[in-house]
Amino acid sequence: MVSVPGELAPPPRIVDWSLFAAVGVAVATGVTSFWLGHPSDAAVFWIHAVAGLSLLPLLAAKFRRVAGRVRDRRAWDRATPLSVCLAAVAVAAGATGVGWALGVTAPLGVWTLLNLHILFGLLVGPLLLVHLRSRFRPLRGRDVRDRRVALQYAALVAAGGATAWILRRLAALLETPAASRRFTGSRELDAGSDLPVTSWVVDDPAPVEPAAWTLTVDGRVARPLALGVDDLQPATERRALLDCTSGWYAERDWRGLDLGTLVDAAEPTADAAWVTVHSVTGYRWSLPLPEAREALLATHLSGERLDHGHGYPLRLVAPDRRGFQWVKWIERVEVRRRPDPRQWLAVFVSGFYSSG
């Protein structure tokens, strides 16, 4: 473990609170990044990388201070095992994040280092909060008035940013798989490869029976619609980039129905502002009406009819949205005044029930 010289290490309370702040920023930006896919959002991913890399020297300073107490089992108290667990998870989150940034691969089945990084990162937050209950010490004025502390933290942030840049350049120099990644960290699939079949949470419905399936368009509309499979006339083709939170992206050709045209055919009322797309699993996602007008309800992928795994009979294609927002097995388009708040519940429970 890299050590931090005592004269360079910030005061103990500053280290503890800085770890808390850095973890908070890293977790907040990491979770937020799930919902971001437009290049204009790249700063969030950069802040996440800087916060995560800034944790490493802080952890080194923390470990240097507590190493003696951890080695001496007589100095342990009831909170020490949790502290050791938190340290291990934090190091694992940092190591898997750096490994993914460098393009390291590991035989993890359907999982990647990114999946492990997300898992460890999500565990750090609650473990840290529990840890604070037993180790909480408020900051004192003299802890933050020292000019040396300000300089240390300016250097810490600068070092985190420089390290993030160096990791990108190193990946490019070594021509690792990370060299072709998007700002989201996702790697590009080969042009001729099939898209992986992925689902959110436990979404895995029985195949849709065409004769029993109906697409309804309702809500804040004057003329509700009901369409069967035979009514779907795929007239719009679009090339769109699908960026999956499991760590891959691909540009493919999609063909289907223009969602904006379909909504307009139902004659939205004056107060219509959002469109919620529902799956047979209960999963759903809401788009602002102007964005929904640019989206596609796909029936075909790369010239072939969608199969069940990719969302037959309809799948949402929402450019600049992450893959989990591309709702599959669509059965309803609901025009609303506001976004559907139940989508946040559906994120966790969809797939446990199904209307299909």
N, C-alpha and C positions, 0 to 999 in steps of 0.2 A: 504494500500500500504506500502511495506517495505521501510523504510527511510534509508538514508545514512548519518551518522554523518558528520557535516560540516568539521571537521578536516581530514576526510578520503576522502571527495569528491574532485575529480580533479578540476583544474581551469575550469571556465565555457566554454571557447572556446575549451578546450581539450575535455570536455564532448560532445559538439556539433559536433566536427569533428570526435570524436570516434563513436558517434551514426551513422554518415554518413558512416564511414568505415565499421562498423559492419553490417549495413543494406546492404551495397554493397556486402560484402562477403556472407552474408546470402542469398541474392537474387541470386547472381551469382552461388553459389554452389547449391541452390535449383533448379534453372532452369537447370543447368548442370546435376543434378541428374536424370532428366527425361530420359536422354539418356544412363544412366549407369545401368548395371545389373550384371556385373561380380564381384565376390567377391574381386578381386584386386582393385576395385574402392571404396571400403568401406571407405577409408580415406576422400573422398569428402563428404560423409554423416556425418562423424564424425565432420569435420570442420564446416559443416552447423549447426549441433547441438550446437557446442561450440560458434559459432558466435551468434546464436539466443539466447542462454542462457546468453551470455555476455551482451546482450542488456538490460536485466532486471534491473541489478543494475545501468546501465547508465541512463535508463529511470527514475528510482527512484531518482537519483541525479538531473536529469533535472526537474522532477515534484516538487521536494523540492524547487528548486530555483524559479520556475515560479508560484507556487501555489497561492501566494498572488495576483499576477497580474491577474490571471485567475478568482479568486473569486471577484475581484473588477471590475465590468463592466465598470466603468469610465476609467479604464486603457486599455481597449480593443482598438485595431486599426483594420484596414481592414484585416490584416493577421491573427488575433487571431482566428476566426472561423476555418480557415484551420489548424492552429496549433492544436486546440482541436480535430479536425477530425483525423489528423495524429496520435495524441497520442492514440485515441480510437482504430484506426485500428492497430497500433503497439502492443498495449496491447492484442487485439483480436488475432493477429497472434501468439504472444507468448503463450497465454493461450490455444489456440487450438492445438498448437504444443506440449506443455507439456501434455495436456490431451490425445492426440493421443499416445504419448510415454508411458503414464501410462496405456493405454488400456481402457480409458473412452469411452463409447458408448453413442450416443444420437439419439432420434427419428427424423432423418432428411430425411426420404424417401430413395431415391437412393444415397443421399450424405452421406459422413462421415465427422468426424472432420478433417481428412486429406484434404478432398476437401476444407473445409472452411479455413484451414491453408494455402493452396496454394493460394486461392482467396485473403485472407487478405495480404499474403506475397507479391503477385504481385501488390497489390494496394499501399503498403508502398513505393516502389521505386519511382513511379511518383509523389506521394504526397510529398515525401521528397524533390525531385528536385524543385517542385514548391515552397515549403516552403523556400528553400535556397535562392530563388530569393529575398525574402523580409527580410530574417534574416541573410544573408551572412555576416560573419566576418572573415577575413583572420587570420591564425595563426600568432603569434608573436614568435620571437626567444626565449624569456624568458618563453613562455608557454611550450616549449619542452625540455629545458635544465635542468630542475629541476630533480634531481635524484629521488626525492620522486614520481614524475609522472611515471618514468620508473618502479619503484617497484609496484606502484598501478596497472599498466597495466599487469605486470607479474602475480600479484595476481588475477587480473580479468580473464585472460585467464585460469589460473590454476583452478580457481573456476568454470568457465564454463565447463571445461573438467571433473572436479570432479562431478559436478552436473549431467552431461550427463551419467556418469558411475553409479551414485547413482540411477538415474531414471530407468536405465536398471535393476539394482539389485533389486530395489523395486518392479518393475513389475514382476520379477521372484519370489520374496519372497511372493508376494500377489497372485501369479498364475493368473494374469490378462491375457486377450487375447494378450497383448503386449509381453508376455514372449516367445512366439513362433514365433515372427516376424523375418524376414530377416533383414540384415543390411540396406536394403532400407526402412524399416518401414512397409512393407506389411505383412499382417497376412495370415496364411495358411488356405486354405479351407479344409473342411473335405474330407477325401479320397474318399468317395462315393458320394459327392455332385456334381451336374452339374456345369460346368463353367458358370459364368454369361455372358450374351450377352452384350458386350460393343462395342461402336464405337467411332472413333475419330471425334470431331467436330459434323457435321450434316450428317455424312455418313450413309445413309439409302436407298440404291437403291432398285428398284423393283427386285423381285427374278429373277435370271438369267434363261433364257430359254435355256435348253440344246441344242436344235436343232439350235439355232442362235448363240451359243457361240463358240469362237475359241481362243485358246491360241497360240500366236505368239512368236517366239524367233528370235530376229533380232538385228540390230545394227552392232557392230564390229564383224561380223561373216561371214564366207565364204559360209555357207549353211543354210539360214534362214529356220525355221520350222513353220508349222501351224498344230495344233492338235485340234481335237474335243473331246467332252466328252468321246466318245467310245474309243479314243486312249489312255486315261489315264490308265495306268497299275500300280497300287500302289504296288510296289515291296519292298519298304524300310519301316521299322518300327523303331521308335525311341521314347525313353522316354525323354521328355524335360520339363523344368520348365518355366512356363509362369508367369511373374511378371508384374501385371498391375499397372499403375500409379494411379489408383483409390483406391489402398490400399490392394490388395489381391494377393496371388500367389498360384499356384498349379502345381504339377507334374502329367502329364498325358501321356498316350501312343498315339502317332500320327503315321499314316501310309500314305504313298503317294509316290511321285516321288522324287528321289534324284536330287536336283537342279544342282549340279555339273555335274552329268551324262548328264542331259538335255543340259546344256551349252556346254559341250564337243561335244555332238552330232551335234551341230550347227557349230562346228569348229571355235572357236574364233581366231581372227587375232592376230598378234604379239603384237600390241599396246593395246590389251584389258586389262583393269585393274579393272573395276568396273562392277557390275550388278545392274540394277535398275528394281525393281518389281513394276508393275503398276496395280492398281485396276480399275474396271469399273467406279468408282466414280471420278477418276482423282487423287486420293491419290496415293502416291508412296514412295518407300524408296530405298536407294542405299547401297549396301554392297561391300566391297573390294572383288575382285575375289577369293582370297584364303578363305575368310569367306563364300562367297556364295557357294563354293564347299562343305561346311559342312552343308548347310541349306537344308530344306525339303519343297517341295510343297505338303502340306497335302491334302488328299482327305477324310481321316477318322480320327475320334477322339474317343478314347476308344472303338475301334472296330466298331463304327457306322459311316455311311456315314455322312459327314458334312451336317448340315442343313443350311438354308439361314443365320440365325443369326450368325453362326460361320464361314461364308465365302464361302459357296458352289458356285462354284465347287472346288476352290482351295484356300488354305490359306498358307501364308508363316509361317514356323516354324524356327525361328532364335535363337538358344540357346545363352544365355547371353545378349540378347537384351530385352528391355522393351516391354510390350504388344502392345503398339500403333505402334511399328515397325513391328509387325507380320501382314503384309498387307493381307486383306481379299478380296474376289471376284476378284481374279487375272485374268487378260486377256492378259498380255504382260510381257515378260522378255526381257529387253533391255541390251545388252552388250555394254559397253561404255569405253572410254579412261579415263573419269573423272566422279565423282559423278554428278548426275543431280541436278543443282542448283534450278530447279523449284520445287523440293520437299519441299523447305521452304515456297514457296507460297501455295503449295497444302495443307500444314498443316493447313492453315487458310481458304482456299476456297473449299477444296474438299467436295463433296456432293451437292454443289450448281449446279453442272452440272454432267451429267452422259452419258457415251457412251453405257451403257447397258440397 
